[in-house]
């Protein structure tokens, strides 16, 4: 019996490509990529830093030469790869175009071939991304593709010290708790402020219900962050779309102080608070990256 080498796996940035299963994952979550673009991605990863010509890609995808418009096919495959990785031709982080010649993979790549290496890689991934692969759950990306393109990825964020990120995240959660408690403590004043609105009672009920729901949510985030709960990043990213809705709603909270501040100041504070949910997401990504760096320095 001859031993066959196991199909390799490649790690680059927040992504992992498994040649055995034909799957591309981002932070442990499967990213849709069809078979032919995935084959091209494997070829680029295997020859990281080298020029892969368009003819080589075409010969790999269509060895019998039956595909007529190979140029269009190669372009389409590379575009699908860039779309899956959130990459662009103008400012490539992964796949670079070499005009009229071909393509080159420019990001650092870690190749894992054996079972021992795969086990070690899995342990590193648990620290690096704080996320485990789902067992019986559907493989869905927690963020739609359009959000993935707009929102910052870990590679887009600056490296900073863990205590700085931790302090800023804690202060943000305490800020929101202050909003909720302050609103509930001044319901009579707020009710008077809402009285000119078409349905003041409904608006007041929404305020009280959302504040009552979000106080324990913030307590959970504070305790999970301070005690460094496992899979903190994955849990936060899953609930972040819902937090985004509530945080955008509560960004209007400065207007609850119109009896004490003027309209212009309330509007200025609201504009700043609109950015707050996106800042929290970035801090979580930066915090897990800082924790990974600290763990690596201790080895």
DACOR-V459964 format. One record per backbone hydrogen bond with DSSP energy under -1.0 kcal/mol. NH is the residue of the N-H (numbers start at 1). CO is the residue of the C=O. If there is no record, write none. Layout:
nh=NH co=CO
nh=NH co=CO
//
This chain:
nh=9 co=112
nh=10 co=17
nh=11 co=110
nh=12 co=15
nh=15 co=12
nh=16 co=25
nh=17 co=10
nh=18 co=23
nh=19 co=8
nh=22 co=18
nh=23 co=18
nh=25 co=16
nh=26 co=29
nh=27 co=14
nh=29 co=26
nh=31 co=24
nh=38 co=34
nh=39 co=35
nh=40 co=36
nh=41 co=37
nh=42 co=38
nh=43 co=39
nh=44 co=40
nh=45 co=41
nh=46 co=42
nh=47 co=43
nh=48 co=45
nh=49 co=105
nh=50 co=47
nh=52 co=103
nh=54 co=101
nh=57 co=53
nh=58 co=54
nh=59 co=55
nh=60 co=56
nh=61 co=57
nh=62 co=58
nh=65 co=62
nh=70 co=68
nh=73 co=69
nh=74 co=70
nh=75 co=71
nh=76 co=72
nh=77 co=73
nh=78 co=74
nh=79 co=75
nh=80 co=76
nh=81 co=77
nh=82 co=78
nh=83 co=79
nh=84 co=80
nh=85 co=81
nh=87 co=82
nh=96 co=104
nh=98 co=102
nh=101 co=98
nh=102 co=98
nh=103 co=52
nh=104 co=96
nh=106 co=94
nh=110 co=11
nh=112 co=9
nh=118 co=114
nh=119 co=115
nh=120 co=116
nh=121 co=117
nh=122 co=118
nh=123 co=119
nh=124 co=120
nh=125 co=121
nh=126 co=122
nh=127 co=123
nh=128 co=124
nh=129 co=125
nh=140 co=138
nh=148 co=144
nh=149 co=145
nh=150 co=146
nh=151 co=147
nh=156 co=153
nh=165 co=161
nh=166 co=162
nh=167 co=163
nh=168 co=164
nh=169 co=165
nh=170 co=166
nh=171 co=167
nh=172 co=168
nh=173 co=169
nh=174 co=170
nh=175 co=171
nh=176 co=172
nh=177 co=173
nh=178 co=174
nh=179 co=175
nh=180 co=176
nh=181 co=177
nh=182 co=178
nh=183 co=179
nh=184 co=180
nh=185 co=181
nh=186 co=183
nh=190 co=186
nh=191 co=187
nh=192 co=188
nh=193 co=189
nh=194 co=190
nh=197 co=194
nh=203 co=199
nh=204 co=200
nh=205 co=201
nh=206 co=202
nh=207 co=203
nh=208 co=204
nh=209 co=205
nh=210 co=206
nh=211 co=207
nh=212 co=208
nh=213 co=209
nh=214 co=210
nh=215 co=211
nh=217 co=213
nh=218 co=214
nh=219 co=215
nh=220 co=216
nh=221 co=217
nh=222 co=218
nh=223 co=219
nh=224 co=220
nh=225 co=221
nh=226 co=222
nh=227 co=223
nh=229 co=224
nh=232 co=229
nh=234 co=130
nh=235 co=231
nh=236 co=232
nh=237 co=233
nh=238 co=234
nh=239 co=235
nh=240 co=236
nh=243 co=239
nh=244 co=240
nh=245 co=241
nh=246 co=242
nh=247 co=243
nh=248 co=244
nh=249 co=245
nh=250 co=246
nh=252 co=249
nh=253 co=250
nh=255 co=252
nh=256 co=253
nh=257 co=254
nh=258 co=255
nh=260 co=257
nh=261 co=257
nh=266 co=262
nh=267 co=263
nh=268 co=264
nh=269 co=265
nh=270 co=266
nh=271 co=267
nh=272 co=268
nh=273 co=269
nh=274 co=270
nh=279 co=275
nh=280 co=276
nh=281 co=277
nh=282 co=278
nh=283 co=279
nh=284 co=280
nh=285 co=281
nh=286 co=282
nh=287 co=283
nh=288 co=284
nh=289 co=285
nh=290 co=286
nh=291 co=287
nh=292 co=288
nh=293 co=289
nh=294 co=290
nh=295 co=291
nh=296 co=292
nh=297 co=293
//
